[in-house]
């Protein structure tokens, strides 16, 4: 019987001592009496997380779709989210802090399809397929 009562009695004594400590501790009193209490609701955390992530987009400035060029090297540039990942066919690069990206690729004679994919850290992606026709005068 004493073995069962002793742990319970010990817990009660610890709670009484801790309670007295809290009542007499000035720091804890200030915290408990403070009107500057900040409460965070779970919905606040969700809103902040959603607002931090931009919606993925891809703007290709050059080349324009369905153009014909006579130079085998073509510049590819555009804009996406800040620090977004860009894949141009098999080439991987990263947009800068403003979302700007630029690269160059070599075309083959005739129709060339350029696949441009932008993705973010969450795995969201968007893509554009551009066709550029190379006609060299030889």
CNS distance restraints for C-alpha pairs under 8 A (distance, minus, plus):
assign (resid   1 and name CA) (resid   5 and name CA) 6.43 0.50 0.50
assign (resid   2 and name CA) (resid   6 and name CA) 5.85 0.50 0.50
assign (resid   3 and name CA) (resid   7 and name CA) 7.25 0.50 0.50
assign (resid   4 and name CA) (resid   8 and name CA) 7.16 0.50 0.50
assign (resid   5 and name CA) (resid   9 and name CA) 6.02 0.50 0.50
assign (resid   6 and name CA) (resid  10 and name CA) 6.08 0.50 0.50
assign (resid   7 and name CA) (resid  11 and name CA) 6.25 0.50 0.50
assign (resid   8 and name CA) (resid  12 and name CA) 6.29 0.50 0.50
assign (resid   9 and name CA) (resid  13 and name CA) 6.21 0.50 0.50
assign (resid  10 and name CA) (resid  14 and name CA) 6.24 0.50 0.50
assign (resid  11 and name CA) (resid  15 and name CA) 6.20 0.50 0.50
assign (resid  12 and name CA) (resid  16 and name CA) 6.25 0.50 0.50
assign (resid  13 and name CA) (resid  17 and name CA) 6.20 0.50 0.50
assign (resid  14 and name CA) (resid  18 and name CA) 6.04 0.50 0.50
assign (resid  15 and name CA) (resid  19 and name CA) 5.96 0.50 0.50
assign (resid  16 and name CA) (resid  20 and name CA) 6.24 0.50 0.50
assign (resid  17 and name CA) (resid  21 and name CA) 6.16 0.50 0.50
assign (resid  18 and name CA) (resid  22 and name CA) 6.21 0.50 0.50
assign (resid  19 and name CA) (resid  23 and name CA) 6.32 0.50 0.50
assign (resid  20 and name CA) (resid  24 and name CA) 6.21 0.50 0.50
assign (resid  21 and name CA) (resid  25 and name CA) 5.92 0.50 0.50
assign (resid  22 and name CA) (resid  28 and name CA) 6.17 0.50 0.50
assign (resid  22 and name CA) (resid  29 and name CA) 7.32 0.50 0.50
assign (resid  23 and name CA) (resid  28 and name CA) 7.67 0.50 0.50
assign (resid  23 and name CA) (resid  29 and name CA) 6.77 0.50 0.50
assign (resid  24 and name CA) (resid  29 and name CA) 7.64 0.50 0.50
assign (resid  25 and name CA) (resid  29 and name CA) 6.25 0.50 0.50
assign (resid  26 and name CA) (resid  30 and name CA) 6.16 0.50 0.50
assign (resid  27 and name CA) (resid  31 and name CA) 6.30 0.50 0.50
assign (resid  28 and name CA) (resid  32 and name CA) 6.10 0.50 0.50
assign (resid  29 and name CA) (resid  33 and name CA) 6.00 0.50 0.50
assign (resid  30 and name CA) (resid  34 and name CA) 5.75 0.50 0.50
assign (resid  40 and name CA) (resid  44 and name CA) 6.52 0.50 0.50
assign (resid  40 and name CA) (resid  45 and name CA) 7.62 0.50 0.50
assign (resid  41 and name CA) (resid  45 and name CA) 6.98 0.50 0.50
assign (resid  42 and name CA) (resid  46 and name CA) 6.50 0.50 0.50
assign (resid  43 and name CA) (resid  47 and name CA) 6.17 0.50 0.50
assign (resid  44 and name CA) (resid  48 and name CA) 6.26 0.50 0.50
assign (resid  45 and name CA) (resid  49 and name CA) 6.19 0.50 0.50
assign (resid  46 and name CA) (resid  50 and name CA) 6.18 0.50 0.50
assign (resid  47 and name CA) (resid  51 and name CA) 6.07 0.50 0.50
assign (resid  48 and name CA) (resid  52 and name CA) 6.17 0.50 0.50
assign (resid  49 and name CA) (resid  53 and name CA) 6.85 0.50 0.50
assign (resid  54 and name CA) (resid  81 and name CA) 6.75 0.50 0.50
assign (resid  55 and name CA) (resid  81 and name CA) 7.67 0.50 0.50
assign (resid  56 and name CA) (resid  80 and name CA) 6.98 0.50 0.50
assign (resid  56 and name CA) (resid  81 and name CA) 6.12 0.50 0.50
assign (resid  56 and name CA) (resid 118 and name CA) 7.54 0.50 0.50
assign (resid  56 and name CA) (resid 119 and name CA) 6.89 0.50 0.50
assign (resid  56 and name CA) (resid 120 and name CA) 6.86 0.50 0.50
assign (resid  56 and name CA) (resid 124 and name CA) 6.79 0.50 0.50
assign (resid  56 and name CA) (resid 125 and name CA) 6.54 0.50 0.50
assign (resid  56 and name CA) (resid 126 and name CA) 6.91 0.50 0.50
assign (resid  57 and name CA) (resid  80 and name CA) 5.43 0.50 0.50
assign (resid  57 and name CA) (resid  81 and name CA) 6.66 0.50 0.50
assign (resid  57 and name CA) (resid 118 and name CA) 7.27 0.50 0.50
assign (resid  57 and name CA) (resid 125 and name CA) 7.92 0.50 0.50
assign (resid  57 and name CA) (resid 126 and name CA) 6.34 0.50 0.50
assign (resid  58 and name CA) (resid  78 and name CA) 7.44 0.50 0.50
assign (resid  58 and name CA) (resid  79 and name CA) 6.10 0.50 0.50
assign (resid  58 and name CA) (resid  80 and name CA) 4.87 0.50 0.50
assign (resid  58 and name CA) (resid  81 and name CA) 7.94 0.50 0.50
assign (resid  58 and name CA) (resid 117 and name CA) 7.77 0.50 0.50
assign (resid  58 and name CA) (resid 118 and name CA) 6.25 0.50 0.50
assign (resid  58 and name CA) (resid 126 and name CA) 6.50 0.50 0.50
assign (resid  58 and name CA) (resid 127 and name CA) 7.04 0.50 0.50
assign (resid  58 and name CA) (resid 128 and name CA) 7.71 0.50 0.50
assign (resid  59 and name CA) (resid  78 and name CA) 5.31 0.50 0.50
assign (resid  59 and name CA) (resid  79 and name CA) 5.09 0.50 0.50
assign (resid  59 and name CA) (resid  80 and name CA) 6.29 0.50 0.50
assign (resid  60 and name CA) (resid  64 and name CA) 7.74 0.50 0.50
assign (resid  60 and name CA) (resid  76 and name CA) 7.64 0.50 0.50
assign (resid  60 and name CA) (resid  77 and name CA) 6.05 0.50 0.50
assign (resid  60 and name CA) (resid  78 and name CA) 4.27 0.50 0.50
assign (resid  60 and name CA) (resid  79 and name CA) 6.59 0.50 0.50
assign (resid  61 and name CA) (resid  76 and name CA) 7.57 0.50 0.50
assign (resid  61 and name CA) (resid  77 and name CA) 5.60 0.50 0.50
assign (resid  61 and name CA) (resid  78 and name CA) 4.75 0.50 0.50
assign (resid  61 and name CA) (resid  79 and name CA) 7.73 0.50 0.50
assign (resid  62 and name CA) (resid  75 and name CA) 6.77 0.50 0.50
assign (resid  62 and name CA) (resid  76 and name CA) 5.24 0.50 0.50
assign (resid  62 and name CA) (resid  77 and name CA) 5.36 0.50 0.50
assign (resid  62 and name CA) (resid  78 and name CA) 6.83 0.50 0.50
assign (resid  63 and name CA) (resid  67 and name CA) 7.61 0.50 0.50
assign (resid  63 and name CA) (resid  74 and name CA) 7.53 0.50 0.50
assign (resid  63 and name CA) (resid  75 and name CA) 6.86 0.50 0.50
assign (resid  63 and name CA) (resid  76 and name CA) 5.87 0.50 0.50
assign (resid  63 and name CA) (resid  77 and name CA) 7.50 0.50 0.50
assign (resid  63 and name CA) (resid 130 and name CA) 7.69 0.50 0.50
assign (resid  63 and name CA) (resid 132 and name CA) 7.65 0.50 0.50
assign (resid  64 and name CA) (resid 130 and name CA) 7.28 0.50 0.50
assign (resid  64 and name CA) (resid 132 and name CA) 7.94 0.50 0.50
assign (resid  65 and name CA) (resid 130 and name CA) 4.91 0.50 0.50
assign (resid  65 and name CA) (resid 131 and name CA) 5.40 0.50 0.50
assign (resid  65 and name CA) (resid 132 and name CA) 6.50 0.50 0.50
assign (resid  66 and name CA) (resid 130 and name CA) 7.01 0.50 0.50
assign (resid  66 and name CA) (resid 131 and name CA) 5.05 0.50 0.50
assign (resid  66 and name CA) (resid 132 and name CA) 5.39 0.50 0.50
assign (resid  66 and name CA) (resid 133 and name CA) 6.96 0.50 0.50
assign (resid  67 and name CA) (resid 131 and name CA) 7.23 0.50 0.50
assign (resid  67 and name CA) (resid 132 and name CA) 5.26 0.50 0.50
assign (resid  67 and name CA) (resid 133 and name CA) 6.14 0.50 0.50
assign (resid  68 and name CA) (resid 132 and name CA) 5.93 0.50 0.50
assign (resid  68 and name CA) (resid 133 and name CA) 4.52 0.50 0.50
assign (resid  68 and name CA) (resid 134 and name CA) 5.76 0.50 0.50
assign (resid  68 and name CA) (resid 135 and name CA) 6.84 0.50 0.50
assign (resid  69 and name CA) (resid 132 and name CA) 7.33 0.50 0.50
assign (resid  69 and name CA) (resid 133 and name CA) 6.22 0.50 0.50
assign (resid  69 and name CA) (resid 134 and name CA) 5.09 0.50 0.50
assign (resid  69 and name CA) (resid 135 and name CA) 6.21 0.50 0.50
assign (resid  69 and name CA) (resid 136 and name CA) 7.83 0.50 0.50
assign (resid  70 and name CA) (resid 134 and name CA) 5.57 0.50 0.50
assign (resid  70 and name CA) (resid 135 and name CA) 5.10 0.50 0.50
assign (resid  70 and name CA) (resid 136 and name CA) 4.77 0.50 0.50
assign (resid  70 and name CA) (resid 137 and name CA) 7.23 0.50 0.50
assign (resid  71 and name CA) (resid 134 and name CA) 7.07 0.50 0.50
assign (resid  71 and name CA) (resid 136 and name CA) 6.94 0.50 0.50
assign (resid  72 and name CA) (resid 106 and name CA) 5.46 0.50 0.50
assign (resid  72 and name CA) (resid 107 and name CA) 4.85 0.50 0.50
assign (resid  72 and name CA) (resid 108 and name CA) 6.68 0.50 0.50
assign (resid  72 and name CA) (resid 109 and name CA) 7.84 0.50 0.50
assign (resid  72 and name CA) (resid 134 and name CA) 6.77 0.50 0.50
assign (resid  73 and name CA) (resid 104 and name CA) 6.67 0.50 0.50
assign (resid  73 and name CA) (resid 105 and name CA) 5.68 0.50 0.50
assign (resid  73 and name CA) (resid 106 and name CA) 4.49 0.50 0.50
assign (resid  73 and name CA) (resid 107 and name CA) 6.10 0.50 0.50
assign (resid  74 and name CA) (resid 104 and name CA) 5.50 0.50 0.50
assign (resid  74 and name CA) (resid 105 and name CA) 5.59 0.50 0.50
assign (resid  74 and name CA) (resid 106 and name CA) 6.39 0.50 0.50
assign (resid  74 and name CA) (resid 107 and name CA) 7.24 0.50 0.50
assign (resid  75 and name CA) (resid 102 and name CA) 7.23 0.50 0.50
assign (resid  75 and name CA) (resid 103 and name CA) 5.87 0.50 0.50
assign (resid  75 and name CA) (resid 104 and name CA) 4.30 0.50 0.50
assign (resid  75 and name CA) (resid 105 and name CA) 6.61 0.50 0.50
assign (resid  76 and name CA) (resid 102 and name CA) 5.61 0.50 0.50
assign (resid  76 and name CA) (resid 103 and name CA) 5.19 0.50 0.50
assign (resid  76 and name CA) (resid 104 and name CA) 5.57 0.50 0.50
assign (resid  76 and name CA) (resid 105 and name CA) 7.48 0.50 0.50
assign (resid  77 and name CA) (resid 100 and name CA) 7.58 0.50 0.50
assign (resid  77 and name CA) (resid 101 and name CA) 5.57 0.50 0.50
assign (resid  77 and name CA) (resid 102 and name CA) 4.18 0.50 0.50
assign (resid  77 and name CA) (resid 103 and name CA) 6.37 0.50 0.50
assign (resid  78 and name CA) (resid 100 and name CA) 5.94 0.50 0.50
assign (resid  78 and name CA) (resid 101 and name CA) 5.62 0.50 0.50
assign (resid  78 and name CA) (resid 102 and name CA) 6.66 0.50 0.50
assign (resid  79 and name CA) (resid  95 and name CA) 7.58 0.50 0.50
assign (resid  79 and name CA) (resid  99 and name CA) 5.18 0.50 0.50
assign (resid  79 and name CA) (resid 100 and name CA) 4.47 0.50 0.50
assign (resid  79 and name CA) (resid 101 and name CA) 6.02 0.50 0.50
assign (resid  80 and name CA) (resid  84 and name CA) 6.46 0.50 0.50
assign (resid  80 and name CA) (resid  95 and name CA) 7.16 0.50 0.50
assign (resid  80 and name CA) (resid  99 and name CA) 4.73 0.50 0.50
assign (resid  80 and name CA) (resid 100 and name CA) 6.49 0.50 0.50
assign (resid  80 and name CA) (resid 101 and name CA) 7.86 0.50 0.50
assign (resid  80 and name CA) (resid 118 and name CA) 6.92 0.50 0.50
assign (resid  81 and name CA) (resid  95 and name CA) 7.59 0.50 0.50
assign (resid  81 and name CA) (resid  98 and name CA) 7.28 0.50 0.50
assign (resid  81 and name CA) (resid  99 and name CA) 4.74 0.50 0.50
assign (resid  81 and name CA) (resid 120 and name CA) 7.76 0.50 0.50
assign (resid  82 and name CA) (resid  95 and name CA) 6.38 0.50 0.50
assign (resid  82 and name CA) (resid  96 and name CA) 6.10 0.50 0.50
assign (resid  82 and name CA) (resid  97 and name CA) 4.65 0.50 0.50
assign (resid  82 and name CA) (resid  98 and name CA) 5.04 0.50 0.50
assign (resid  82 and name CA) (resid  99 and name CA) 3.97 0.50 0.50
assign (resid  82 and name CA) (resid 100 and name CA) 7.64 0.50 0.50
assign (resid  83 and name CA) (resid  94 and name CA) 6.04 0.50 0.50
assign (resid  83 and name CA) (resid  95 and name CA) 4.77 0.50 0.50
assign (resid  83 and name CA) (resid  96 and name CA) 5.14 0.50 0.50
assign (resid  83 and name CA) (resid  97 and name CA) 5.30 0.50 0.50
assign (resid  83 and name CA) (resid  98 and name CA) 7.43 0.50 0.50
assign (resid  83 and name CA) (resid  99 and name CA) 5.88 0.50 0.50
assign (resid  84 and name CA) (resid  94 and name CA) 5.81 0.50 0.50
assign (resid  84 and name CA) (resid  95 and name CA) 5.19 0.50 0.50
assign (resid  84 and name CA) (resid  96 and name CA) 7.66 0.50 0.50
assign (resid  84 and name CA) (resid  99 and name CA) 6.56 0.50 0.50
assign (resid  84 and name CA) (resid 118 and name CA) 6.49 0.50 0.50
assign (resid  84 and name CA) (resid 119 and name CA) 5.90 0.50 0.50
assign (resid  84 and name CA) (resid 120 and name CA) 5.33 0.50 0.50
assign (resid  84 and name CA) (resid 121 and name CA) 7.76 0.50 0.50
assign (resid  85 and name CA) (resid  92 and name CA) 7.42 0.50 0.50
assign (resid  85 and name CA) (resid  93 and name CA) 6.21 0.50 0.50
assign (resid  85 and name CA) (resid  94 and name CA) 4.65 0.50 0.50
assign (resid  85 and name CA) (resid  95 and name CA) 6.29 0.50 0.50
assign (resid  85 and name CA) (resid 118 and name CA) 5.54 0.50 0.50
assign (resid  85 and name CA) (resid 119 and name CA) 5.16 0.50 0.50
assign (resid  85 and name CA) (resid 120 and name CA) 6.21 0.50 0.50
assign (resid  86 and name CA) (resid  92 and name CA) 5.83 0.50 0.50
assign (resid  86 and name CA) (resid  93 and name CA) 5.19 0.50 0.50
assign (resid  86 and name CA) (resid  94 and name CA) 5.51 0.50 0.50
assign (resid  86 and name CA) (resid  95 and name CA) 6.78 0.50 0.50
assign (resid  86 and name CA) (resid 101 and name CA) 7.77 0.50 0.50
assign (resid  86 and name CA) (resid 116 and name CA) 7.04 0.50 0.50
assign (resid  86 and name CA) (resid 117 and name CA) 5.65 0.50 0.50
assign (resid  86 and name CA) (resid 118 and name CA) 4.64 0.50 0.50
assign (resid  86 and name CA) (resid 119 and name CA) 6.63 0.50 0.50
assign (resid  87 and name CA) (resid  91 and name CA) 5.58 0.50 0.50
assign (resid  87 and name CA) (resid  92 and name CA) 4.56 0.50 0.50
assign (resid  87 and name CA) (resid  93 and name CA) 6.35 0.50 0.50
assign (resid  87 and name CA) (resid 115 and name CA) 7.79 0.50 0.50
assign (resid  87 and name CA) (resid 116 and name CA) 5.65 0.50 0.50
assign (resid  87 and name CA) (resid 117 and name CA) 5.04 0.50 0.50
assign (resid  87 and name CA) (resid 118 and name CA) 6.52 0.50 0.50
assign (resid  88 and name CA) (resid  92 and name CA) 6.43 0.50 0.50
assign (resid  88 and name CA) (resid 114 and name CA) 6.83 0.50 0.50
assign (resid  88 and name CA) (resid 115 and name CA) 5.76 0.50 0.50
assign (resid  88 and name CA) (resid 116 and name CA) 4.60 0.50 0.50
assign (resid  88 and name CA) (resid 117 and name CA) 6.57 0.50 0.50
assign (resid  89 and name CA) (resid 114 and name CA) 6.03 0.50 0.50
assign (resid  89 and name CA) (resid 115 and name CA) 5.15 0.50 0.50
assign (resid  89 and name CA) (resid 116 and name CA) 6.46 0.50 0.50
assign (resid  93 and name CA) (resid 101 and name CA) 7.91 0.50 0.50
assign (resid  94 and name CA) (resid 101 and name CA) 6.94 0.50 0.50
assign (resid  95 and name CA) (resid  99 and name CA) 4.89 0.50 0.50
assign (resid  95 and name CA) (resid 100 and name CA) 5.18 0.50 0.50
assign (resid  95 and name CA) (resid 101 and name CA) 4.70 0.50 0.50
assign (resid  96 and name CA) (resid 100 and name CA) 5.48 0.50 0.50
assign (resid  96 and name CA) (resid 101 and name CA) 6.62 0.50 0.50
assign (resid 107 and name CA) (resid 112 and name CA) 6.44 0.50 0.50
assign (resid 107 and name CA) (resid 134 and name CA) 6.77 0.50 0.50
assign (resid 108 and name CA) (resid 112 and name CA) 6.72 0.50 0.50
assign (resid 108 and name CA) (resid 134 and name CA) 6.64 0.50 0.50
assign (resid 109 and name CA) (resid 133 and name CA) 7.43 0.50 0.50
assign (resid 109 and name CA) (resid 134 and name CA) 5.05 0.50 0.50
assign (resid 109 and name CA) (resid 135 and name CA) 6.12 0.50 0.50
assign (resid 109 and name CA) (resid 136 and name CA) 7.21 0.50 0.50
assign (resid 110 and name CA) (resid 133 and name CA) 5.24 0.50 0.50
assign (resid 110 and name CA) (resid 134 and name CA) 4.99 0.50 0.50
assign (resid 110 and name CA) (resid 135 and name CA) 6.27 0.50 0.50
assign (resid 111 and name CA) (resid 131 and name CA) 6.65 0.50 0.50
assign (resid 111 and name CA) (resid 132 and name CA) 5.88 0.50 0.50
assign (resid 111 and name CA) (resid 133 and name CA) 4.36 0.50 0.50
assign (resid 111 and name CA) (resid 134 and name CA) 6.42 0.50 0.50
assign (resid 112 and name CA) (resid 131 and name CA) 5.59 0.50 0.50
assign (resid 112 and name CA) (resid 132 and name CA) 5.15 0.50 0.50
assign (resid 112 and name CA) (resid 133 and name CA) 5.92 0.50 0.50
assign (resid 112 and name CA) (resid 134 and name CA) 7.44 0.50 0.50
assign (resid 113 and name CA) (resid 129 and name CA) 6.67 0.50 0.50
assign (resid 113 and name CA) (resid 130 and name CA) 5.68 0.50 0.50
assign (resid 113 and name CA) (resid 131 and name CA) 4.53 0.50 0.50
assign (resid 113 and name CA) (resid 132 and name CA) 6.43 0.50 0.50
assign (resid 114 and name CA) (resid 129 and name CA) 5.71 0.50 0.50
assign (resid 114 and name CA) (resid 130 and name CA) 5.06 0.50 0.50
assign (resid 114 and name CA) (resid 131 and name CA) 6.22 0.50 0.50
assign (resid 114 and name CA) (resid 132 and name CA) 7.66 0.50 0.50
assign (resid 115 and name CA) (resid 127 and name CA) 7.07 0.50 0.50
assign (resid 115 and name CA) (resid 128 and name CA) 5.96 0.50 0.50
assign (resid 115 and name CA) (resid 129 and name CA) 4.58 0.50 0.50
assign (resid 115 and name CA) (resid 130 and name CA) 6.41 0.50 0.50
assign (resid 116 and name CA) (resid 127 and name CA) 5.53 0.50 0.50
assign (resid 116 and name CA) (resid 128 and name CA) 5.30 0.50 0.50
assign (resid 116 and name CA) (resid 129 and name CA) 6.31 0.50 0.50
assign (resid 116 and name CA) (resid 130 and name CA) 7.86 0.50 0.50
assign (resid 117 and name CA) (resid 125 and name CA) 6.78 0.50 0.50
assign (resid 117 and name CA) (resid 126 and name CA) 5.76 0.50 0.50
assign (resid 117 and name CA) (resid 127 and name CA) 4.22 0.50 0.50
assign (resid 117 and name CA) (resid 128 and name CA) 6.54 0.50 0.50
assign (resid 118 and name CA) (resid 125 and name CA) 5.48 0.50 0.50
assign (resid 118 and name CA) (resid 126 and name CA) 5.48 0.50 0.50
assign (resid 118 and name CA) (resid 127 and name CA) 6.26 0.50 0.50
assign (resid 119 and name CA) (resid 123 and name CA) 6.24 0.50 0.50
assign (resid 119 and name CA) (resid 124 and name CA) 5.49 0.50 0.50
assign (resid 119 and name CA) (resid 125 and name CA) 4.12 0.50 0.50
assign (resid 119 and name CA) (resid 126 and name CA) 6.57 0.50 0.50
assign (resid 120 and name CA) (resid 124 and name CA) 5.65 0.50 0.50
assign (resid 120 and name CA) (resid 125 and name CA) 6.63 0.50 0.50
